[in-house]
Amino acid sequence: MSGMDGIMEQAQRDGATRPGARPSLRLGGQERAVDACRSLDLVTSHRAGPAFEADIISTWRDSQGQDATLSSGIVMELKRENGTMVQTISGQLPDGAPLDISYDFGGEGKSGLPRMQTNLKLDQTSEAPSRMRLRLRTELTRRVVPLRYGDSALTVTLETGRVFAWPEDGRFLSQRVGQAELILDNGKIEDLNGFAIALAEATGLGPAVRTPEQIGRALLQEDLGGPVRAPRYDLPEEATAADVLEKALEASAFQIFGNIAPAHLGDADGIKQLRIGLRRLRSILKLFKKHISADYLDHLVAEAKRVSAVLGRARDLDVFVEETLPAIFATDLPGTSERDGLEALGRQADLLRQADKRAAMRLVDEDAGFAGFCVRLQVYLASAPWREDDRLQKPAPDFARKALGKALARVEGTGQTLADAPPHSRHPLRVELKKLRYALHAFRPLYGKDERKPYLSALSQLQDEFGALNDAVVAREMVLRVAQSDLGAEERLQIEAGAGYVTGWTQRGLIGQGDRVLEAWHDFEALTPFWQEQARC
């Protein structure tokens, strides 16, 4: 299951779309953050009864060519506080028979099983698993806590432990897990959502896109969660503005949630794609800002901007170290002193890059503000208030014509002084072009490929020319930052020599670039916006 598949499945549970389903949310993160929930005031102050704790070992086995199914090898170490709690596990035995076992504590057992004692160890086994291959194993400590939050009864299930997997090639893989599942037993969905956001902001736990079992199955497939791009989507012929908003938000969320794990590992492309997803989200939110409540809009936009800034620092140094400096080294350098200076500059830049990368990794893994942002976005997707907004039930092409017209007007207004502006002053126009492109991609499925292609190609070419200008500006900014860092006297002299060479090299690269930008701008201006014609002509 992909990251966004998990989020969307979660969103369906949030809305209780299945008959008899209890709305729920699953959060995940560091084990210590989950363990901290036990003594967290947010949890203890809303306790509504005794807790239940169990150490659970579950195994999945298969035969050659078969999917791994839950075997009967289940070992549970049961503990309790005062009162009655029930724990149920359902699964599939190797022979196809259902496995459904309930454990009751105190009072009469609802399952009809005998009353069980504290710390009873139950080993439910059969001969069949011994003839099958062990594929997955989860070893979890589960703690179930009933809560009263607002006007609602909730259950919080905290799980920490490890997942093990044995792929086809015989290797052994494992991953630690920490998750908290929040279930609305009865009451209002708003209370469940509010508690989830509060818990995320108190602990740094964010949306969990996979259950422990799904994590194990991903390990089997060696699906370790590499960087992902926003997916393209289709829209029905009768699409409304609400349909566009929903699809665009889902695509942005896919890109954001799907790149958290790679960014946590320090993957440069994961950091890049996460940042793009955040920028895309901000663009969509602003495009539909009149239809989004201020509470969600202000928080999501502000937090996306804050996180993007942290990721941007790491991304800029990545480009400088991995692209700009190698390009300079590939040219014929004047002499040894310049090369020594560039090498010293590269070493110091890499030190700063690693520090920025660690900051980005900590942010996506532990930052309470970012975790709260992700859960707010998850909750907003699940609640889908746009479906009840009559103003968004108009045909999507009508909405697009007005929204895209405004975005283009901002581009044209910002570009009026393009001819006389120095490179660093043209950045606002580059930003407006990006916003226009994100807006165009939101409405893209409404239009035929032939009618949109010339316009999007010209826009892409214009952005590429602006990108070359921006790379030079950023390179000079990175040089200045490195030169101003903590350096020894001898090292500073070397780095200043290298910095001077980079500045001169980037300046030479700008010769004629202004004319190329103007040419691309005039080509773009000459085109008639395709959305002013009938959609899907």
C-alpha positions as CSV (number, residue, x, y, z in Angstrom):
1,M,0.0,0.0,0.0
2,S,1.4,3.4,-0.9
3,G,1.7,6.2,1.6
4,M,-1.3,8.1,0.2
5,D,-3.4,4.9,-0.1
6,G,-2.9,4.5,3.6
7,I,-3.9,8.1,4.3
8,M,-7.0,7.9,2.2
9,E,-8.0,4.6,3.8
10,Q,-7.6,6.4,7.1
11,A,-9.6,9.3,5.9
12,Q,-12.4,6.9,5.0
13,R,-12.4,5.5,8.5
14,D,-12.4,9.0,9.8
15,G,-15.6,9.7,8.0
16,A,-17.1,6.4,9.1
17,T,-18.1,5.6,5.6
18,R,-18.5,1.9,6.2
19,P,-21.6,0.7,7.9
20,G,-21.0,0.1,11.6
21,A,-17.4,1.3,11.4
22,R,-16.0,3.4,14.2
23,P,-14.2,6.5,13.0
24,S,-10.5,6.3,13.8
25,L,-7.1,8.0,13.2
26,R,-3.7,6.4,13.4
27,L,-0.6,8.4,14.3
28,G,3.0,7.3,14.3
29,G,6.5,8.3,15.1
30,Q,9.3,7.7,17.5
31,E,8.7,4.9,20.1
32,R,9.7,7.3,22.9
33,A,7.0,9.8,21.7
34,V,4.4,7.0,21.9
35,D,5.7,5.9,25.3
36,A,5.4,9.5,26.5
37,C,1.7,9.4,25.8
38,R,1.2,7.2,28.9
39,S,2.1,10.0,31.3
40,L,1.1,12.9,29.1
41,D,-1.3,15.2,30.9
42,L,-3.6,15.3,27.8
43,V,-4.1,11.6,28.2
44,T,-4.1,11.1,32.0
45,S,-6.4,14.1,32.6
46,H,-9.0,12.6,30.4
47,R,-8.8,8.9,31.5
48,A,-12.3,7.4,31.7
49,G,-11.5,4.0,33.2
50,P,-8.8,1.4,33.7
51,A,-6.2,0.6,31.1
52,F,-5.3,-2.7,29.5
53,E,-1.8,-3.8,28.4
54,A,-0.6,-6.7,26.4
55,D,2.6,-8.0,24.9
56,I,1.6,-9.5,21.6
57,I,3.6,-11.6,19.2
58,S,1.9,-12.3,15.8
59,T,3.4,-14.3,12.9
60,W,2.5,-14.5,9.2
61,R,3.5,-17.6,7.2
62,D,3.1,-18.7,3.6
63,S,3.7,-21.5,1.2
64,Q,5.6,-21.0,-2.1
65,G,3.7,-18.6,-4.3
66,Q,1.1,-17.7,-1.7
67,D,0.5,-14.5,0.1
68,A,1.5,-14.4,3.8
69,T,-1.5,-15.0,6.1
70,L,-1.8,-14.7,9.8
71,S,-0.9,-18.0,11.3
72,S,-2.2,-19.5,14.5
73,G,1.1,-18.9,16.2
74,I,0.0,-16.0,18.5
75,V,1.5,-15.4,21.9
76,M,0.0,-12.8,24.2
77,E,1.2,-11.7,27.6
78,L,-1.8,-10.1,29.2
79,K,-1.8,-7.5,32.0
80,R,-4.5,-5.3,33.4
81,E,-5.5,-2.7,35.8
82,N,-8.8,-2.9,37.8
83,G,-11.9,-3.3,35.8
84,T,-13.1,-5.0,32.7
85,M,-11.4,-4.7,29.3
86,V,-11.8,-6.7,26.1
87,Q,-9.1,-7.5,23.5
88,T,-10.0,-9.1,20.2
89,I,-7.7,-10.4,17.5
90,S,-9.1,-11.6,14.1
91,G,-7.2,-13.3,11.3
92,Q,-6.9,-16.3,9.1
93,L,-5.5,-19.7,9.9
94,P,-3.3,-21.5,7.3
95,D,-6.1,-23.9,6.5
96,G,-8.5,-21.0,5.8
97,A,-10.5,-21.3,9.1
98,P,-11.2,-17.9,10.7
99,L,-9.3,-16.9,13.8
100,D,-11.4,-14.8,16.2
101,I,-10.3,-14.8,19.9
102,S,-11.6,-12.4,22.6
103,Y,-10.0,-11.9,26.0
104,D,-12.2,-10.5,28.8
105,F,-11.0,-9.2,32.2
106,G,-13.1,-9.2,35.3
107,G,-16.9,-9.8,35.4
108,E,-18.6,-12.1,33.0
109,G,-16.7,-12.7,29.7
110,K,-18.6,-11.2,26.8
111,S,-17.1,-13.8,24.5
112,G,-18.3,-16.8,26.6
113,L,-14.7,-17.7,27.4
114,P,-13.7,-18.5,31.0
115,R,-12.6,-15.5,33.1
116,M,-8.8,-15.1,32.5
117,Q,-6.3,-14.2,35.1
118,T,-3.7,-11.5,35.1
119,N,-0.4,-12.3,33.3
120,L,-1.9,-15.5,31.8
121,K,0.3,-16.5,28.8
122,L,-1.7,-18.1,26.0
123,D,0.1,-20.0,23.2
124,Q,-2.4,-20.8,20.5
125,T,-0.6,-23.1,18.0
126,S,-1.2,-25.9,15.5
127,E,0.9,-28.2,13.4
128,A,0.3,-26.4,10.2
129,P,2.6,-23.3,10.7
130,S,5.6,-25.6,11.1
131,R,5.2,-26.7,7.5
132,M,5.1,-23.1,6.2
133,R,7.7,-20.4,5.8
134,L,7.9,-17.6,8.4
135,R,7.6,-14.3,6.5
136,L,6.4,-11.7,9.0
137,R,6.5,-11.2,12.7
138,T,5.4,-8.4,14.9
139,E,6.4,-8.0,18.6
140,L,4.3,-5.3,20.1
141,T,3.5,-3.9,23.5
142,R,-0.1,-2.6,23.3
143,R,-1.7,-0.4,25.9
144,V,-5.4,0.5,25.6
145,V,-6.7,3.6,27.4
146,P,-10.4,4.7,27.5
147,L,-10.8,8.5,27.5
148,R,-13.5,11.1,27.8
149,Y,-12.7,14.1,25.6
150,G,-15.2,16.8,25.2
151,D,-18.6,15.2,24.8
152,S,-17.2,12.0,23.4
153,A,-15.9,8.6,24.5
154,L,-12.5,7.7,22.8
155,T,-10.2,4.8,23.0
156,V,-6.4,5.3,22.6
157,T,-4.3,2.3,21.7
158,L,-0.6,2.8,22.0
159,E,1.7,0.3,20.3
160,T,5.5,0.1,20.4
161,G,7.8,-2.7,19.3
162,R,9.5,-4.1,16.3
163,V,8.4,-5.6,12.9
164,F,10.5,-8.4,11.3
165,A,10.4,-9.6,7.7
166,W,12.1,-12.4,5.8
167,P,12.1,-11.6,2.0
168,E,12.4,-14.2,-0.7
169,D,16.2,-13.8,-0.9
170,G,16.6,-15.1,2.7
171,R,17.7,-11.8,4.2
172,F,16.4,-10.6,7.6
173,L,14.9,-7.1,7.9
174,S,13.5,-5.3,10.8
175,Q,12.0,-1.9,11.7
176,R,11.0,-0.3,15.0
177,V,7.5,1.0,15.2
178,G,5.6,3.4,17.4
179,Q,1.9,4.1,16.8
180,A,-1.2,5.5,18.5
181,E,-4.6,4.6,17.1
182,L,-7.5,6.9,18.2
183,I,-11.0,5.5,18.0
184,L,-14.3,7.3,18.5
185,D,-16.5,4.9,20.5
186,N,-19.4,7.4,20.6
187,G,-19.8,11.1,20.3
188,K,-18.6,13.7,17.8
189,I,-16.1,13.4,15.1
190,E,-14.9,16.9,16.0
191,D,-13.7,15.6,19.4
192,L,-11.7,12.8,17.8
193,N,-10.1,15.2,15.3
194,G,-9.4,17.8,18.0
195,F,-7.8,15.2,20.3
196,A,-5.7,13.9,17.4
197,I,-4.4,17.4,16.6
198,A,-3.7,18.1,20.3
199,L,-1.8,14.8,20.7
200,A,0.3,15.4,17.6
201,E,1.3,18.9,18.8
202,A,2.1,17.6,22.2
203,T,4.2,14.6,21.1
204,G,5.4,15.1,17.5
205,L,3.4,12.1,16.3
206,G,2.2,12.5,12.7
207,P,-0.1,10.5,10.4
208,A,0.8,6.8,10.2
209,V,0.4,5.6,6.6
210,R,0.9,1.9,7.4
211,T,-0.1,-0.4,10.2
212,P,2.7,-2.6,11.7
213,E,1.5,-5.5,9.4
214,Q,1.6,-3.2,6.4
215,I,5.1,-2.1,7.4
216,G,6.2,-5.7,7.4
217,R,4.7,-6.4,4.0
218,A,6.4,-3.3,2.7
219,L,9.7,-4.7,4.0
220,L,9.0,-8.0,2.2
221,Q,8.6,-6.0,-1.0
222,E,11.6,-3.9,-0.2
223,D,9.3,-0.9,-0.5
224,L,11.3,1.4,1.8
225,G,9.4,4.5,0.9
226,G,11.5,6.3,-1.7
227,P,10.8,9.9,-2.9
228,V,7.5,10.4,-4.7
229,R,6.1,13.0,-7.0
230,A,2.5,14.4,-6.9
231,P,0.3,12.0,-9.0
232,R,-1.7,13.1,-11.9
233,Y,-5.4,12.7,-11.7
234,D,-8.5,12.6,-13.9
235,L,-11.7,14.6,-13.5
236,P,-15.2,13.6,-14.7
237,E,-16.8,15.5,-17.6
238,E,-19.2,17.2,-15.1
239,A,-16.5,18.1,-12.6
240,T,-17.2,20.9,-10.1
241,A,-14.8,23.2,-8.5
242,A,-15.2,21.1,-5.3
243,D,-13.9,18.1,-7.3
244,V,-10.9,20.0,-8.4
245,L,-10.1,21.2,-4.8
246,E,-10.4,17.6,-3.5
247,K,-8.2,16.0,-6.1
248,A,-5.6,18.8,-5.9
249,L,-5.4,18.6,-2.1
250,E,-5.1,14.8,-2.2
251,A,-2.3,15.1,-4.7
252,S,-0.5,17.6,-2.5
253,A,-1.0,15.4,0.6
254,F,0.3,12.4,-1.3
255,Q,3.5,14.3,-2.1
256,I,3.9,15.6,1.4
257,F,3.2,12.4,3.4
258,G,5.0,10.2,0.9
259,N,8.2,12.1,1.2
260,I,8.4,12.4,5.0
261,A,10.2,9.0,5.4
262,P,12.8,9.8,2.7
263,A,13.4,13.2,4.1
264,H,13.8,11.7,7.6
265,L,16.6,9.6,6.1
266,G,18.3,12.6,4.6
267,D,17.4,11.7,1.0
268,A,18.1,14.9,-1.0
269,D,15.4,14.1,-3.5
270,G,13.0,13.4,-0.7
271,I,13.7,16.8,0.8
272,K,13.2,18.4,-2.6
273,Q,9.9,16.6,-3.3
274,L,8.6,17.4,0.2
275,R,9.3,21.0,-0.3
276,I,7.6,21.0,-3.7
277,G,4.6,19.3,-2.1
278,L,4.4,22.0,0.6
279,R,4.6,24.8,-2.1
280,R,2.0,23.1,-4.2
281,L,-0.3,22.9,-1.1
282,R,0.1,26.6,-0.3
283,S,-0.7,27.5,-3.9
284,I,-3.9,25.4,-3.9
285,L,-5.0,26.7,-0.5
286,K,-4.6,30.3,-1.7
287,L,-6.3,29.6,-5.0
288,F,-9.4,28.5,-3.0
289,K,-8.9,30.7,0.1
290,K,-12.4,32.1,0.0
291,H,-13.8,28.7,0.5
292,I,-11.5,27.5,3.3
293,S,-12.1,28.3,6.9
294,A,-9.6,30.8,8.4
295,D,-8.5,28.4,11.1
296,Y,-7.3,25.8,8.7
297,L,-6.1,28.2,6.0
298,D,-3.9,30.4,8.2
299,H,-2.4,27.5,10.1
300,L,-1.7,25.2,7.1
301,V,-0.2,28.1,5.0
302,A,2.0,29.4,7.8
303,E,3.3,26.0,8.8
304,A,3.9,25.0,5.2
305,K,5.9,28.2,4.8
306,R,7.9,27.6,7.9
307,V,8.8,24.0,7.1
308,S,9.6,25.0,3.5
309,A,12.2,27.5,4.7
310,V,14.0,24.9,6.8
311,L,14.0,22.4,3.9
312,G,15.0,25.2,1.5
313,R,18.2,25.8,3.4
314,A,19.2,22.2,3.1
315,R,18.1,22.1,-0.6
316,D,20.1,25.2,-1.6
317,L,23.3,23.8,-0.2
318,D,22.6,20.4,-1.8
319,V,22.5,22.1,-5.2
320,F,25.6,24.1,-4.5
321,V,27.7,21.1,-3.4
322,E,26.3,18.5,-5.8
323,E,25.7,20.6,-8.9
324,T,27.3,24.0,-8.9
325,L,30.8,23.2,-7.6
326,P,31.2,20.0,-9.8
327,A,30.2,22.1,-12.8
328,I,33.0,24.6,-12.0
329,F,35.5,21.8,-11.4
330,A,34.6,20.4,-14.8
331,T,35.9,23.6,-16.5
332,D,39.6,24.5,-17.0
333,L,40.6,26.2,-13.8
334,P,43.3,28.9,-13.9
335,G,45.6,27.4,-11.3
336,T,46.3,25.4,-8.2
337,S,45.4,28.2,-5.8
338,E,41.9,28.5,-7.2
339,R,41.4,24.7,-7.1
340,D,42.6,24.7,-3.4
341,G,40.2,27.5,-2.6
342,L,37.3,25.7,-4.3
343,E,38.1,22.5,-2.4
344,A,38.2,24.4,0.9
345,L,34.9,26.1,0.0
346,G,33.4,22.7,-0.8
347,R,34.5,21.1,2.4
348,Q,33.0,23.9,4.5
349,A,29.8,24.1,2.4
350,D,29.4,20.3,3.0
351,L,29.7,20.7,6.7
352,L,27.0,23.4,6.7
353,R,24.9,21.2,4.3
354,Q,25.1,18.2,6.7
355,A,24.0,20.4,9.6
356,D,21.0,21.8,7.6
357,K,20.1,18.3,6.5
358,R,20.1,17.1,10.1
359,A,17.8,20.0,11.0
360,A,15.5,19.0,8.2
361,M,15.6,15.3,9.3
362,R,14.7,16.3,12.9
363,L,11.9,18.6,11.8
364,V,10.0,15.9,9.8
365,D,10.5,13.3,12.5
366,E,10.2,15.1,15.8
367,D,8.8,18.7,15.3
368,A,5.5,19.1,17.0
369,G,4.4,21.9,14.8
370,F,5.0,19.9,11.6
371,A,3.2,16.8,13.1
372,G,0.2,19.0,14.0
373,F,0.3,20.4,10.5
374,C,0.2,16.9,9.0
375,V,-2.7,15.8,11.2
376,R,-4.6,19.0,10.5
377,L,-4.2,18.3,6.8
378,Q,-5.3,14.7,7.3
379,V,-8.4,15.8,9.3
380,Y,-9.2,18.4,6.7
381,L,-9.1,15.9,3.9
382,A,-11.3,13.5,5.9
383,S,-13.9,16.1,6.8
384,A,-14.1,17.4,3.2
385,P,-16.1,20.6,4.0
386,W,-16.0,21.7,0.3
387,R,-18.6,19.1,-0.5
388,E,-21.1,21.2,1.5
389,D,-20.1,24.5,0.0
390,D,-22.7,25.5,-2.6
391,R,-20.3,28.1,-4.1
392,L,-18.0,25.2,-5.2
393,Q,-20.7,23.2,-6.9
394,K,-20.4,25.3,-10.0
395,P,-18.8,23.8,-13.2
396,A,-15.0,23.5,-12.8
397,P,-14.2,25.3,-16.1
398,D,-16.2,28.4,-15.0
399,F,-14.2,28.5,-11.7
400,A,-10.9,27.8,-13.5
401,R,-11.5,30.7,-15.9
402,K,-11.8,33.2,-13.1
403,A,-9.1,31.7,-10.8
404,L,-6.5,31.2,-13.5
405,G,-7.2,34.7,-14.9
406,K,-6.4,36.2,-11.5
407,A,-3.2,34.2,-11.3
408,L,-2.1,35.3,-14.7
409,A,-2.9,38.9,-13.9
410,R,-0.6,38.7,-10.9
411,V,2.2,37.3,-13.2
412,E,1.6,40.1,-15.7
413,G,1.6,42.8,-13.1
414,T,4.8,41.6,-11.5
415,G,6.4,41.3,-14.9
416,Q,5.9,44.9,-16.0
417,T,9.3,46.0,-14.9
418,L,11.1,42.8,-16.0
419,A,13.3,44.5,-18.7
420,D,15.0,46.8,-16.2
421,A,15.2,44.6,-13.2
422,P,18.5,43.1,-12.0
423,P,18.6,39.3,-11.6
424,H,18.0,39.2,-7.8
425,S,15.0,41.5,-8.2
426,R,13.2,39.2,-10.6
427,H,12.6,36.5,-8.0
428,P,9.0,37.7,-7.2
429,L,8.1,37.1,-10.8
430,R,9.6,33.6,-10.6
431,V,7.5,32.9,-7.6
432,E,4.3,34.1,-9.3
433,L,5.1,31.9,-12.3
434,K,5.4,28.9,-10.0
435,K,2.0,29.7,-8.4
436,L,0.5,29.9,-11.9
437,R,2.0,26.6,-12.9
438,Y,0.6,24.9,-9.7
439,A,-2.8,26.4,-10.4
440,L,-2.7,25.2,-14.0
441,H,-1.8,21.7,-12.9
442,A,-4.8,21.7,-10.6
443,F,-7.2,22.3,-13.5
444,R,-5.1,20.5,-16.1
445,P,-7.5,17.4,-16.6
446,L,-10.2,19.8,-17.7
447,Y,-8.4,20.6,-21.0
448,G,-7.2,18.6,-23.9
449,K,-3.5,17.9,-24.3
450,D,-3.3,19.7,-27.7
451,E,-4.8,22.9,-26.4
452,R,-2.8,23.2,-23.2
453,K,0.6,21.9,-24.5
454,P,1.9,25.1,-26.3
455,Y,1.1,27.3,-23.3
456,L,2.6,24.9,-20.7
457,S,5.7,24.4,-22.8
458,A,6.2,28.2,-23.1
459,L,5.7,28.5,-19.4
460,S,8.2,25.7,-18.7
461,Q,10.8,27.3,-21.0
462,L,10.3,30.7,-19.2
463,Q,10.7,29.0,-15.8
464,D,13.9,27.3,-17.0
465,E,15.4,30.6,-18.0
466,F,14.5,32.1,-14.7
467,G,15.9,29.1,-13.0
468,A,19.3,29.7,-14.5
469,L,19.2,33.3,-13.1
470,N,18.1,32.0,-9.7
471,D,20.9,29.4,-9.6
472,A,23.5,32.1,-10.0
473,V,21.9,34.3,-7.3
474,V,21.6,31.3,-4.9
475,A,25.2,30.3,-5.6
476,R,26.4,33.7,-4.6
477,E,24.2,33.6,-1.4
478,M,25.7,30.2,-0.5
479,V,29.3,31.5,-1.1
480,L,28.5,34.4,1.3
481,R,27.1,32.1,3.9
482,V,30.0,29.8,3.8
483,A,32.5,32.7,4.0
484,Q,30.7,34.1,7.0
485,S,30.8,30.8,8.9
486,D,33.2,30.0,11.8
487,L,36.6,29.6,10.1
488,G,40.3,29.7,11.0
489,A,42.5,32.4,9.5
490,E,44.3,30.2,7.0
491,E,41.1,28.4,6.0
492,R,39.3,31.7,5.6
493,L,41.9,33.0,3.1
494,Q,41.5,29.8,1.0
495,I,37.7,29.9,1.1
496,E,37.6,33.6,0.2
497,A,39.8,32.8,-2.8
498,G,37.4,30.0,-3.8
499,A,34.4,32.3,-3.1
500,G,35.8,34.9,-5.4
501,Y,36.2,32.4,-8.2
502,V,32.6,31.1,-7.8
503,T,31.2,34.7,-7.9
504,G,33.2,35.4,-11.1
505,W,32.2,32.1,-12.7
506,T,28.5,32.6,-12.0
507,Q,28.6,36.2,-13.2
508,R,30.1,35.1,-16.5
509,G,27.4,32.5,-16.8
510,L,24.8,35.3,-16.7
511,I,26.1,37.0,-19.8
512,G,23.3,37.0,-22.2
513,Q,20.9,35.3,-19.8
514,G,18.8,38.5,-19.3
515,D,18.2,38.6,-23.1
516,R,17.2,34.9,-23.0
517,V,14.7,35.6,-20.2
518,L,13.2,38.5,-22.1
519,E,12.9,36.4,-25.2
520,A,11.1,33.6,-23.3
521,W,8.9,36.2,-21.6
522,H,7.8,37.7,-24.9
523,D,7.1,34.2,-26.3
524,F,4.9,33.4,-23.3
525,E,3.1,36.7,-23.4
526,A,2.2,36.2,-27.1
527,L,0.1,33.1,-26.4
528,T,-3.6,33.1,-25.7
529,P,-4.4,31.4,-22.4
530,F,-6.0,28.1,-23.2
531,W,-8.5,28.2,-20.4
532,Q,-10.2,31.1,-22.0
533,E,-11.5,28.7,-24.6
534,Q,-14.0,26.0,-24.0
535,A,-12.7,23.2,-21.7
536,R,-12.0,19.8,-23.4
537,C,-12.6,21.2,-26.9
